């Protein structure tokens, strides 16, 4: 996620007025940085509202999901399910970075090495952490059921690593198809999404939907390519409003008469067609909000917040749920610090909890955020080595997505990610080159 330096505006954008204190948005579109930070912070807020930790009648610890119990929750996910926008922004960053690398003579292996390493490195200490926590809990005799609930919930965001690793690994080829046949590429991917969904719901075999980890997220990433090429910038305001409206309206028949869940979280894993509609709508809204966001990003305060969080986004995303659970558990030990989940006092305590969690995650970042910056020694390994390392980096989060976190998975993931990081981080060192 730490791709802040890759977010540049498309040539179609007019240059911003220059002054000593303004941002030249013709060279760098910081509104995309802001969108990325917003997406991650919204995920933190939603998880804080979804996780309730309290004491049961018998004194045991109970974990509930207060937000999901609200009658308006399903419809709220039509706005709150923000991950499609993150993949759109990621597509913008990816095509920009790939083209920049190409101008410097870089290869597909160079690109994939760098991007996969950005994902595998931060994941490695997290898998080691889960292995230590689950193993330690077993040795201490902690209730296995409680540990299982905690680690399954805390590790649930890891699906993103599987989907994003897949998308990043295929960027060089997807950009090539986009350049040769942009419309046909969208049609083929959309046909793939519909075909997979149809087969899944017709057969009742949910696992068929896993193929849409490929079709859905690559299609959403392609929308980011179109955003980078200025398609959304070239549309008039009323067109963007119309497209966004039609995209949101399409969710009504899809979820009412169609087989899809009204809850957009229910359409996430396996990913389904409604996420594509959300991506189109959110891309339009992002473009409509760009003038206001650009004005905001011309302030020193906004730039400072985006810079600080932007360099730690992967840490915030990966570690916020473990921190939420730790804070919630610790609050049980302090009289009056842990209101009953879903009570009025609990809802009012969420802003304070957000500040505490974000502060602690920031503290954790001093220990683990250095893993966000890829450390590469020597030249890029052979393409076959990069491909093997990419598969090794993909397997652990995919396994967690399918079978949830457990001690064997945490141990296996730690090993596979360590091998992937070693393979990608240490290439062939040129004679006479200093190891950095």
C-alpha positions as CSV (number, residue, x, y, z in Angstrom):
1,X,0.0,0.0,0.0
2,X,2.9,2.3,0.4
3,X,2.8,3.5,-3.2
4,X,2.5,7.2,-2.4
5,X,5.3,8.2,-4.7
6,X,3.6,6.5,-7.7
7,X,0.4,8.5,-7.7
8,X,0.7,11.1,-10.5
9,X,-2.1,12.8,-12.3
10,X,-3.0,12.1,-15.9
11,X,-1.9,14.3,-18.8
12,X,-5.5,15.3,-19.3
13,X,-5.6,17.3,-16.1
14,X,-5.0,21.0,-16.3
15,X,-2.1,22.3,-14.3
16,X,-2.9,23.8,-10.9
17,X,-2.1,27.4,-10.2
18,X,1.4,27.6,-8.8
19,X,2.3,29.4,-5.7
20,X,4.8,29.0,-2.9
21,X,2.5,27.0,-0.8
22,X,0.4,25.1,-3.4
23,X,0.7,21.6,-4.8
24,X,1.4,21.2,-8.5
25,X,-1.4,18.7,-9.2
26,X,-0.4,18.5,-12.9
27,X,2.6,16.5,-11.8
28,X,1.2,14.7,-8.7
29,X,-2.3,13.9,-7.8
30,X,-2.4,13.9,-4.0
31,X,-6.1,13.4,-4.0
32,X,-5.4,9.7,-4.8
33,X,-3.1,9.5,-1.7
34,X,-5.9,11.0,0.3
35,X,-8.4,8.5,-1.1
36,X,-6.1,5.6,-0.2
37,X,-5.7,6.9,3.4
38,X,-9.4,7.5,3.7
39,X,-10.2,3.9,2.6
40,X,-7.9,2.4,5.2
41,X,-9.1,4.6,8.0
42,X,-12.7,3.8,7.1
43,X,-11.9,0.1,7.4
44,X,-10.5,0.8,10.9
45,X,-13.7,2.7,11.9
46,X,-15.9,-0.1,10.6
47,X,-14.0,-2.8,12.4
48,X,-14.2,-0.8,15.6
49,X,-17.9,-0.7,15.3
50,X,-18.1,-4.4,14.3
51,X,-16.1,-5.8,17.2
52,X,-17.7,-5.9,20.6
53,X,-15.8,-7.5,23.5
54,X,-17.6,-7.9,26.8
55,X,-18.2,-10.1,29.8
56,X,-20.9,-12.7,29.7
57,X,-23.3,-13.5,32.5
58,X,-21.0,-16.2,33.8
59,X,-18.0,-13.9,33.7
60,X,-16.6,-15.4,30.5
61,X,-15.4,-13.2,27.6
62,X,-17.8,-12.9,24.7
63,X,-17.2,-11.4,21.3
64,X,-20.1,-9.9,19.4
65,X,-20.7,-7.9,16.2
66,X,-22.8,-4.8,17.2
67,X,-22.7,-3.1,13.9
68,X,-24.0,-6.0,11.9
69,X,-26.9,-6.3,14.3
70,X,-28.3,-2.9,13.2
71,X,-31.3,-3.0,10.8
72,X,-29.7,-0.5,8.5
73,X,-26.3,-2.2,8.3
74,X,-26.8,-4.0,5.0
75,X,-27.8,-0.9,3.1
76,X,-25.0,1.1,4.8
77,X,-22.5,-1.3,3.2
78,X,-23.5,0.1,-0.2
79,X,-21.5,3.2,0.9
80,X,-19.2,1.7,3.5
81,X,-17.8,-1.2,1.3
82,X,-14.9,0.9,0.1
83,X,-12.4,-1.7,-1.0
84,X,-13.4,-1.4,-4.7
85,X,-12.3,2.2,-4.6
86,X,-9.0,1.1,-3.1
87,X,-8.4,-1.3,-6.1
88,X,-9.3,1.5,-8.5
89,X,-6.8,3.8,-6.9
90,X,-4.3,0.9,-6.9
91,X,-4.9,0.5,-10.6
92,X,-4.1,4.2,-11.1
93,X,-0.9,3.9,-9.2
94,X,0.1,0.6,-10.9
95,X,-0.3,1.8,-14.5
96,X,1.6,5.0,-13.6
97,X,4.4,3.1,-11.9
98,X,4.7,0.5,-14.7
99,X,4.9,3.2,-17.4
100,X,7.5,5.1,-15.4
101,X,9.5,1.9,-15.0
102,X,9.2,1.2,-18.7
103,X,10.6,4.6,-19.6
104,X,13.6,3.7,-17.5
105,X,14.1,0.4,-19.2
106,X,12.7,-1.8,-16.4
107,X,11.2,-5.2,-17.0
108,X,8.1,-7.0,-15.9
109,X,10.2,-9.0,-13.5
110,X,11.5,-5.7,-12.0
111,X,8.0,-4.5,-11.4
112,X,6.6,-7.7,-10.0
113,X,9.6,-8.1,-7.7
114,X,9.2,-4.7,-6.2
115,X,5.4,-4.8,-5.8
116,X,5.1,-8.3,-4.4
117,X,7.9,-7.6,-2.0
118,X,6.0,-4.6,-0.7
119,X,3.2,-7.0,0.2
120,X,5.1,-10.0,1.4
121,X,7.5,-8.1,3.7
122,X,4.9,-6.5,5.9
123,X,2.9,-9.8,6.0
124,X,5.8,-11.8,7.3
125,X,6.1,-10.3,10.9
126,X,2.3,-10.5,11.2
127,X,2.2,-14.3,10.5
128,X,5.1,-14.7,12.9
129,X,3.1,-12.8,15.5
130,X,0.0,-15.0,15.0
131,X,2.2,-18.1,15.3
132,X,3.6,-16.8,18.6
133,X,0.3,-15.7,20.0
134,X,-1.6,-18.9,19.1
135,X,1.3,-21.1,20.3
136,X,1.7,-19.2,23.5
137,X,-2.0,-19.3,24.2
138,X,-1.9,-23.1,23.9
139,X,1.0,-23.3,26.3
140,X,-0.8,-21.1,28.8
141,X,-4.0,-23.1,28.6
142,X,-6.2,-20.2,27.3
143,X,-9.6,-21.3,26.1
144,X,-9.1,-22.6,22.5
145,X,-12.6,-21.4,21.5
146,X,-11.8,-17.9,22.6
147,X,-8.4,-17.9,20.8
148,X,-10.0,-19.2,17.7
149,X,-12.7,-16.5,17.6
150,X,-10.0,-13.8,18.2
151,X,-7.5,-14.9,15.6
152,X,-10.1,-15.6,13.0
153,X,-11.5,-12.1,13.3
154,X,-8.2,-10.4,13.6
155,X,-6.8,-12.1,10.5
156,X,-9.9,-11.6,8.3
157,X,-8.4,-8.6,6.4
158,X,-5.6,-10.8,5.0
159,X,-7.8,-11.7,2.0
160,X,-6.7,-8.3,0.6
161,X,-3.1,-9.5,0.3
162,X,-4.1,-12.5,-1.8
163,X,-6.2,-10.4,-4.1
164,X,-3.8,-7.5,-4.4
165,X,-0.8,-9.8,-4.9
166,X,-2.6,-11.4,-7.8
167,X,-3.5,-8.0,-9.3
168,X,0.0,-6.6,-8.9
169,X,1.7,-9.6,-10.4
170,X,-0.4,-9.3,-13.6
171,X,0.0,-5.5,-14.0
172,X,2.5,-5.6,-16.8
173,X,0.3,-7.9,-18.9
174,X,-2.9,-6.2,-18.0
175,X,-1.5,-2.8,-19.0
176,X,-0.4,-4.3,-22.3
177,X,-3.9,-5.6,-23.0
178,X,-5.3,-2.2,-21.9
179,X,-3.0,-0.4,-24.4
180,X,-4.0,-2.8,-27.3
181,X,-7.7,-3.2,-26.7
182,X,-9.0,-1.3,-23.7
183,X,-12.7,-1.8,-24.3
184,X,-12.3,-5.5,-25.3
185,X,-10.3,-6.1,-22.1
186,X,-13.2,-4.8,-20.0
187,X,-15.7,-6.8,-21.9
188,X,-13.7,-10.1,-21.5
189,X,-13.2,-9.5,-17.8
190,X,-16.8,-8.6,-17.2
191,X,-17.9,-11.7,-19.1
192,X,-15.6,-13.7,-16.9
193,X,-17.2,-12.2,-13.8
194,X,-20.8,-13.0,-15.0
195,X,-19.9,-16.5,-16.1
196,X,-18.2,-17.4,-12.8
197,X,-21.1,-16.0,-10.8
198,X,-23.6,-17.9,-12.9
199,X,-21.8,-21.1,-12.6
200,X,-21.4,-20.6,-8.8
201,X,-25.1,-19.9,-8.1
202,X,-26.3,-22.5,-10.6
203,X,-24.3,-25.3,-9.1
204,X,-24.3,-24.1,-5.5
205,X,-20.6,-24.7,-5.3
206,X,-19.2,-21.6,-3.6
207,X,-15.6,-22.5,-4.4
208,X,-16.3,-21.8,-8.1
209,X,-16.6,-18.1,-7.1
210,X,-12.9,-18.1,-6.2
211,X,-12.2,-17.6,-9.9
212,X,-13.6,-14.1,-9.5
213,X,-10.6,-13.3,-7.3
214,X,-9.1,-13.0,-10.7
215,X,-11.9,-11.5,-12.8
216,X,-13.5,-9.1,-10.4
217,X,-10.4,-7.5,-8.9
218,X,-8.6,-7.3,-12.3
219,X,-11.6,-5.6,-13.8
220,X,-11.7,-3.1,-10.9
221,X,-8.0,-2.5,-11.4
222,X,-8.6,-1.8,-15.1
223,X,-11.1,0.9,-14.1
224,X,-8.1,2.5,-12.3
225,X,-6.2,2.3,-15.6
226,X,-9.0,4.2,-17.3
227,X,-9.0,6.8,-14.5
228,X,-5.3,7.3,-15.0
229,X,-5.8,7.7,-18.8
230,X,-8.2,10.6,-18.1
231,X,-11.5,8.9,-19.1
232,X,-13.3,10.1,-16.0
233,X,-11.6,13.5,-16.2
234,X,-12.9,14.0,-19.7
235,X,-16.5,13.3,-18.7
236,X,-18.8,16.2,-17.8
237,X,-20.3,16.4,-14.3
238,X,-23.7,15.3,-15.3
239,X,-22.3,12.2,-17.1
240,X,-20.4,11.2,-14.0
241,X,-23.5,11.7,-11.8
242,X,-25.6,9.7,-14.2
243,X,-23.1,6.8,-14.4
244,X,-22.7,6.7,-10.6
245,X,-26.4,6.7,-10.2
246,X,-27.0,3.9,-12.7
247,X,-24.2,1.9,-11.1
248,X,-25.8,2.2,-7.6
249,X,-29.3,1.6,-9.0
250,X,-28.1,-1.6,-10.7
251,X,-27.5,-3.0,-7.2
252,X,-31.3,-3.0,-6.6
253,X,-32.2,-5.7,-9.1
254,X,-29.0,-7.6,-8.5
255,X,-29.8,-8.0,-4.8
256,X,-33.6,-8.0,-5.0
257,X,-34.3,-10.2,-7.9
258,X,-30.8,-11.5,-8.4
259,X,-28.8,-14.0,-6.2
260,X,-26.6,-11.4,-4.6
261,X,-26.6,-10.4,-0.9
262,X,-27.9,-6.9,0.0
263,X,-24.9,-6.8,2.4
264,X,-21.9,-5.9,0.3
265,X,-19.6,-7.6,2.8
266,X,-21.4,-10.8,1.8
267,X,-20.4,-10.2,-1.8
268,X,-16.7,-9.8,-0.9
269,X,-15.3,-13.3,-0.5
270,X,-15.7,-14.8,-3.1
271,X,-16.0,-11.4,-4.9
272,X,-19.1,-10.9,-7.1
273,X,-20.5,-8.6,-9.7
274,X,-21.9,-6.0,-7.3
275,X,-18.4,-5.0,-6.4
276,X,-17.8,-4.0,-10.0
277,X,-20.9,-1.8,-9.9
278,X,-19.6,-0.2,-6.6
279,X,-16.2,0.4,-8.3
280,X,-17.7,2.3,-11.2
281,X,-19.8,4.4,-8.9
282,X,-17.0,5.1,-6.5
283,X,-14.6,6.1,-9.3
284,X,-17.2,8.6,-10.5
285,X,-17.7,10.0,-7.0
286,X,-13.9,10.3,-6.5
287,X,-13.7,12.3,-9.7
288,X,-16.6,14.5,-8.8
289,X,-15.0,15.2,-5.4
290,X,-11.6,15.9,-6.8
291,X,-11.8,19.7,-6.8
292,X,-12.7,19.7,-3.1
293,X,-10.1,17.1,-2.3
294,X,-7.4,19.0,-4.2
295,X,-8.3,22.1,-2.2
296,X,-8.0,20.1,1.0
297,X,-4.7,18.7,0.0
298,X,-3.3,22.2,-0.5
299,X,-3.3,22.6,3.2
300,X,-0.2,21.7,5.2
301,X,-2.2,19.8,7.8
302,X,-3.8,17.5,5.3
303,X,-0.5,16.8,3.5
304,X,1.1,16.0,6.8
305,X,-1.6,13.6,7.9
306,X,-1.6,11.9,4.5
307,X,2.2,11.6,4.4
308,X,2.5,10.2,7.9
309,X,-0.3,7.6,7.5
310,X,0.6,7.0,3.8
311,X,4.0,5.7,4.7
312,X,2.4,3.3,7.3
313,X,-0.8,2.2,5.5
314,X,0.1,-1.4,5.3
315,X,1.0,-1.5,9.0
316,X,-2.3,0.3,9.9
317,X,-4.3,-2.1,7.7
318,X,-2.6,-5.4,8.9
319,X,-2.2,-4.6,12.6
320,X,-5.3,-2.6,13.5
321,X,-7.6,-5.5,14.2
322,X,-5.1,-7.3,16.6
323,X,-4.7,-4.0,18.3
324,X,-8.5,-3.5,18.5
325,X,-8.9,-6.9,20.2
326,X,-6.0,-6.2,22.6
327,X,-7.4,-2.8,23.6
328,X,-10.8,-4.3,24.0
329,X,-9.5,-7.1,26.2
330,X,-7.4,-4.8,28.3
331,X,-10.4,-2.5,28.9
332,X,-12.2,-5.4,30.6
333,X,-9.6,-5.2,33.3
334,X,-10.3,-1.5,34.0
335,X,-13.5,-0.8,36.0
336,X,-15.9,1.3,33.9
337,X,-13.6,1.3,30.8
338,X,-15.5,-1.4,28.9
339,X,-19.3,-0.6,28.4
340,X,-21.5,-3.4,27.3
341,X,-21.3,-3.8,23.5
342,X,-24.1,-2.1,21.6
343,X,-25.1,0.0,24.6
344,X,-25.3,3.8,24.2
345,X,-22.1,4.2,26.3
346,X,-20.3,1.7,24.0
347,X,-21.3,3.7,20.9
348,X,-20.1,6.9,22.4
349,X,-16.8,5.3,23.4
350,X,-15.9,4.5,19.8
351,X,-14.3,7.8,18.9
352,X,-12.0,7.5,22.0
353,X,-11.3,3.9,21.0
354,X,-10.4,5.0,17.5
355,X,-7.8,7.5,18.8
356,X,-6.4,4.9,21.2
357,X,-6.2,2.2,18.5
358,X,-4.6,4.5,15.9
359,X,-2.1,5.8,18.5
360,X,-1.1,2.2,19.4
361,X,-0.9,1.1,15.8
362,X,1.4,4.1,15.2
363,X,3.5,2.9,18.0
364,X,3.6,-0.6,16.6
365,X,4.7,0.9,13.3
366,X,8.0,1.9,14.8
367,X,8.7,-1.8,15.2
368,X,7.3,-3.2,12.0
369,X,6.8,-0.4,9.5
370,X,10.3,-0.7,8.2
371,X,9.1,-3.9,6.6
372,X,6.9,-1.7,4.3
373,X,9.9,-0.5,2.3
374,X,11.2,-3.2,0.0
375,X,14.9,-4.1,0.7
376,X,16.4,-5.3,-2.5
377,X,20.0,-6.4,-3.0
378,X,21.5,-6.8,-6.4
379,X,19.7,-7.2,-9.7
380,X,16.3,-8.7,-10.2
381,X,16.3,-12.5,-10.0
382,X,15.3,-14.5,-13.1
383,X,11.6,-14.2,-14.1
384,X,11.0,-17.9,-13.0
385,X,12.4,-17.1,-9.5
386,X,10.2,-14.0,-9.3
387,X,7.2,-16.1,-10.4
388,X,7.9,-18.8,-7.7
389,X,8.3,-16.2,-5.0
390,X,5.0,-14.5,-6.1
391,X,3.1,-17.8,-5.7
392,X,4.7,-18.4,-2.3
393,X,3.6,-14.9,-1.2
394,X,0.1,-15.5,-2.5
395,X,-0.5,-18.8,-0.8
396,X,-0.6,-17.8,2.9
397,X,-3.2,-15.0,2.7
398,X,-5.3,-17.1,0.3
399,X,-5.2,-20.0,2.7
400,X,-6.3,-17.7,5.5
401,X,-9.1,-16.4,3.4
402,X,-10.3,-19.9,2.7
403,X,-9.7,-21.8,6.0
404,X,-9.1,-18.9,8.5
405,X,-6.1,-18.4,10.7
406,X,-4.8,-21.3,12.8
407,X,-1.4,-22.3,14.2
408,X,-0.4,-24.6,11.3
409,X,-1.4,-21.9,8.8
410,X,0.5,-19.2,10.7
411,X,3.6,-21.4,10.8
412,X,3.3,-22.4,7.1
413,X,2.7,-18.8,6.2
414,X,5.7,-17.6,8.1
415,X,7.9,-20.0,6.2
416,X,6.5,-19.4,2.8
417,X,6.6,-15.6,3.2
418,X,10.2,-15.8,4.5
419,X,11.3,-17.7,1.5
420,X,9.5,-15.3,-0.8
421,X,11.1,-12.3,0.8
422,X,14.6,-13.9,0.6
423,X,14.1,-14.8,-3.1
424,X,12.8,-11.4,-4.1
425,X,15.1,-9.4,-1.8
426,X,18.3,-10.9,-2.8
427,X,19.0,-11.0,-6.5
428,X,22.1,-11.6,-8.5
429,X,24.7,-9.1,-7.3
430,X,26.8,-7.5,-10.0
431,X,30.6,-8.0,-9.7
432,X,31.9,-5.1,-7.7
433,X,28.5,-3.8,-6.6
434,X,28.2,-3.0,-3.0
435,X,25.5,-4.7,-1.0
436,X,23.0,-2.1,0.2
